[in-house]
């Protein structure tokens, strides 16, 4: 909808029972409503319809029986579904009158072919208090398997499926890798490396060329080797290669990089492009100039102007690791293994910061905990990028102030 009215300030769009769309217009000349004084009486509501709207049926949902409200869950207009759910939930809170809706809603959830209708029914059963934890967990697997094929919901489905230690689920997730948005794929790989059975499916897809080798980071490789599974380690080495180098090799690597990263080379490097490289490789874990993740140390005040310091920390991140940044490996009762550092702890729970999210687990669910004298920062980062990108990154890190992004990256 286009408007030639300079006062138009569209705020919200909703639709009603007849399919008409309601548009809330603040109607003010100032974006913050202060340009010419606060206008409290000039707001408008527009209704947009296709053709001549007809009065919908049914009318007053409050007069319908519980079974009739359950039947509305297959209505083509989601408005009726939501209103039916609100009415059933209100009646349940008032003390009853919803028993006749439970059986038909369970039937819709169990047998309807449309996954949207299944979810409508499940949501209403929950809102009515007609489910318990055992029931919900029993349905979780099947619902999430169906949602794995829904583009907007598939990443959420993976979080539910991660709770089940079944190789077939790992295969299904791995084979669906390309259906996820690029921004979601790092989290998918993190899920697949959290179980040995899932990891085998991941490596199989990499062998077949359906998942790029670059999707697996040195951090993931370290986690896979930590399982102590000889077969898995051999497959990893064959597909991805070795990640850890002896100390002598690290010293040789630093010496080689210093011959390339001369003052002249760093002076000619593109720091703006280096900022892009930093954003791709480092920003998810480190804060710099007030932006970025908080998994690793804040780099803003570190000794970044010293080339030796920068290279030593990148090439050998585990040489010096503060207690707050030691890698913790948790084994959970459901079979998952999580790696990260302990971010918070209460009498009941422990919160672990991983490379993709903060995960809170109950102490009772933890069957094993190992603290390693290793940094969460993976090795091999500098070798994984082209030499020009490496020079740009180091130049950016050593620069004392923030630089603008390249025009094509803004």
C-alpha positions, 0 to 999 in steps of 0.5 A: 500500500502506498500513501501520498499523505506525508502524515502517514506513519504506519505502525501495525497491520492485522487482519480480522474475521472477514479477511480484511486488513486493518492498518494502524496509522499514527498520523503525525509529521514527526517520526518520534511524534514530537515534530509539531507537538504530541498528537494524541487525537489524530491517529487513524485506522484503515481497513483494506478489503478485496471487493465487498466484505461479507459477514463471517460465520460463525459470529460470536465465538463465546456462544460456541460449544467446546467441540465447535471451538475445536473444529475451528482449528481447521479454519482457513482464516487463522484469526478464528483459530486464535480466537478459538484458542483464547476462548478455550484457554479462558474457559479452562482457567475459569474452571472447566467447560473444555473437556469436549474439545480435548479428544477432537484436538488430540485427533487433529494433532495425531491424524491431520495431514497439515503440520500447521493444523497439528501445531494449532491443536497442540498449542491449544491443548497446552493453553488449556492445560490438557498436556503434561511434560511426558506428553509433550516430550513424547510428541516432540520428536515427530513434530520436529521431524515434520518441521525440519522441512519447513524453511522458517522453522527448521532451525528450531526443529533441530534444537528439539531433535538434538535431544534424541541420540538416534543416528537416523536423526543425525543423518536427516539433519545432515542431509538437510544442511543446504535447506538452512539459511547460511546464517543458521548453518554454523549452529547446525554443524555445532549440533551435528558434532555434539554427538558421535552418531551425528558426527558420522553423518556430518562426515559422510555428507562432507565425503559426498561433497554435500557439506563443504569441508570449510563448514567444520572449524578447528574447534569442531575438529578438536571436539570430535577428536576428544571423543576418543573414537579411533574410527571417527578420528581416522575419518576426520583426518581423511576428510578434514585433516589434522588441526593441532601442530607441535610447539616447534611447528607453531614457532616455525609458523610464527617465524614464517608469518613475521617474514611475510607481515613486514612493516611495509606489507602491513602499511599497504594492507587494507584495514577495512577489508581486515575488519570484514575478515575479523567479523567473519572469523573473530567477532562471534567470540571477541569484543572489539570497540564495544561490539562482538561476542563475549565468549573470549577476552575483550580485545579492545585494551589488549596489546594489539600493537605488538606483532609478536603478541598478536601472532603468538595468540593466534598461532598458539591460543592455548599457550596462556589461558586464563582460568575464565577461558579454559575449555570445559567439556560437559557430558549430558545424561541424554548423550550430548557433549557440549564444549565451552566455558562456564559463564554462570553457575547456580545451585541448580544449573550451570550455563556454558558459553559455546561458540554459537549460544549460551546453554543452561543445563541442570547439574542433575543432567551432567554426568561428566565434566572435564576442564582442559588447559586449552583455549576455546579459540581454535588453532589453525585460523590464520592458515585457513585464510588467504595470505592477503586476508591474513595481512588485512586482518593483522593490520586491522587488529594492530590499528589503534582505532576503528576503521570504516567497512568497505563500501560493498560490505555496508 
